[in-house]
Each structure stands twice: as C-alpha cells, then as structure tokens.
Amino acid sequence: MSSVIWISVDDAEEDLLSFYQWLQDEPDIRRHAVISMEASAAGEGEMGGALDVVKLVIDTNFQILNFGLAYAAWRGTRRQPSSLSVERDGVRITLDGGDPDAVARVLRALEE
C-alpha cells in the first residue's frame, strides 16, 4: 500500500525546485518513493498549470526519518530558505526552521 506526501512552498518556486532536486539525489528517498513535480489544484479564477508542489508516493518501507534528514541537509545549504508545507493523510505541517527538535516533532506528526 502506498501513501502520498505533498510538499509546497509559498511564493518560492526556486526553493521548491531545489528541494525536489535534493530529494531526487537522495538514494534512501528514491528507493522507497516516486518523486514528481506537479501543478497544484488551482482555485476558482486562478490560472493554474505551474509546477508548484512536490509529490512523493511512498511505499510501506519509506522511513520518514530519511525525509527529515534530507530536509535538514538541504536547509543547511540555503542562505534563507522558505518555509515548506508538508501534508500527509490530511495532516499539514509547516517546516520553517532547522531546529532538530522542531523537525523531530513534525516528523512524528507525519508518521501517525
């Protein structure tokens, strides 16, 4: 059985593309997830069509800790990275810092 993790960044497509590429380079992520860039659903009156979400279709062997490690490593390479919103099974959480304790709390929430 697979599950989906959605990742978005408000008004910072460059950061989203950078994180997408970072995830593509992580063997532990690629091994248990199909990673793609997609257009989010446009709201009424919006143009839509931009690639503005990262979609991870994960298998049962996916380790959410590997996602956290990838996020922390990527964030360390950015001068002022934007906040990332991560959603799984209706739980939406914003990662807006590199504090290991905050990242650990977010990852626990995504695992449940």
Residue pairs with C-beta under 8 A, 6 or more apart in sequence:
1 60
2 57
2 58
2 59
2 60
3 57
3 58
3 62
3 88
3 89
4 55
4 56
4 57
4 58
4 88
5 33
5 55
5 56
5 58
5 67
5 86
5 87
5 88
5 110
6 53
6 54
6 55
6 56
6 86
6 87
6 88
7 16
7 19
7 53
7 54
7 55
7 56
7 84
7 85
7 86
7 87
8 16
8 40
8 52
8 53
8 54
8 84
8 85
8 87
9 15
9 16
9 19
9 52
9 82
9 83
9 84
9 85
10 82
10 83
10 85
11 82
12 82
13 50
13 51
13 52
15 78
15 81
15 82
15 84
16 37
16 52
16 53
16 54
16 84
17 37
17 51
18 74
18 78
19 54
19 71
19 74
19 84
20 35
20 37
20 54
22 70
22 73
22 74
22 77
23 29
23 30
23 33
23 35
23 54
23 56
23 70
24 30
24 35
26 66
26 70
28 63
28 66
28 70
29 35
29 56
29 66
29 67
29 70
31 61
32 58
32 59
32 61
32 62
32 63
33 56
33 57
33 58
33 59
33 62
34 56
34 57
35 54
35 55
35 56
36 54
36 55
36 57
37 51
37 53
37 54
37 55
38 51
38 53
38 54
38 55
39 48
39 49
39 50
39 51
39 52
39 53
40 48
40 52
40 53
41 48
42 48
42 49
56 67
64 107
64 110
64 111
65 107
67 107
67 110
68 103
68 104
68 106
68 107
71 84
71 95
71 103
72 98
72 100
72 103
74 81
75 81
75 98
76 98
83 94
83 95
83 96
84 94
84 95
84 96
85 92
85 93
85 94
85 95
86 92
86 93
86 94
86 95
86 106
86 110
87 93
88 110
91 109
91 110
91 112
93 106
93 109
93 110
95 102
95 103
95 106
97 103
